Amino acid sequence: MKREELADLHAFLAVADEQNFTRAAARLGTSQSALSHTIRRLETRLGVRLLTRTTRNVAPTEAGDRLIATLRPALDSIGAELASLGELRERPAGTIRITTAEHAATTILWPVMKNLLHDYPDIHVELGLDSSFTDIVAERFDAGVRLGEALAKDMVAVRIGPDLRMAIVGSPDYFARHPVPKSPQDLAAHQCINLRQLSGGGFYAWELEKDGRELRVRVDGQLAFNNTGMIVRAAVAGFGLGFVMEDMAEAELESGALVRVMEDWCPWFSGYHLYYPSRRQPSAAFSILVDALRYRGRP
């Protein structure tokens, strides 16, 4: 393949990504007219139309989509290998993009990163906080962090934290006005604070288990949030029962601002894992970060 042909394919992907010739030209550091000429030349050489152009946007044709599906993995692999070769020097360098939930970012990733990055100033890390499931390949992330039970089988998974468990909590003031629940059925008579899931938009069903019996309980109450920290605050204020990660309410439980109930229905489960595609060739910077995050304690 000639050098200009590879450049044409790279230009086509930029237009397909941006869906706009002006933005794609700015990204490539060229003019809009030159980019349009490049795409016309590529289409002429291939003998098919790759892009549909309107006054508002640009979209791939069926042929364009097929070319994108072939090109992107190949060029990504080449880019990753070049980046890996470029990092074969004294100080590891590069940008690492990780998608993660806020809880894992604050309790696991940040405590490690704030120390590691002082020692490796040429390593850059970008954290994308998102509680929904993200396609790390499609969204160009190097890795993701999720609970061990939620990982795809074609991913390399590295444990980075201990086992976790949930806690059902309420304030002493709330329990002065309501009986203490003993079973999942009792929750129907209580004000419960719901968590709105960002993926799908529905309320999270409380996942309970005891003696091998698993239940997903839909609860109801006056309040709902899409942030666990706000659930803790509302529970402290006496607005009902919250269902949160145990460590997120640790300070309030120790101070007595919250009381834990139905602990026997909240078993331990697999903690956070960092995962990435098995075909990925880890860079020196990525390997250093993975090793620093690797959990070496007891589950």
Secondary structure, 3 states (H helix, E strand, C coil): CCHHHHHHHHHHHHHHHHCCHHHHHHHHCCCHHHHHHHHHHHHHHHCCCCEEECCCCEEECHHHHHHHHHHHHHHHHHHHHHHHHHCCCCCCCEEEEEEECHHHHHHHHHHHHHHHHHHCCCEEEEEEECCCCCCCCCCCCCEEEEEHHHCCCCEEEEECCCCECEEEEECHHHHHHCCCCCCHHHHHHCCECEEECCCCCCECCEEEEECCEEEEECCCCCCEECCHHHHHHHHHCCCCEEEEEHHHHHHHHHHCCCEEECHHHCCCECCEEEEEECCCCCCHHHHHHHHHHCCCCCC
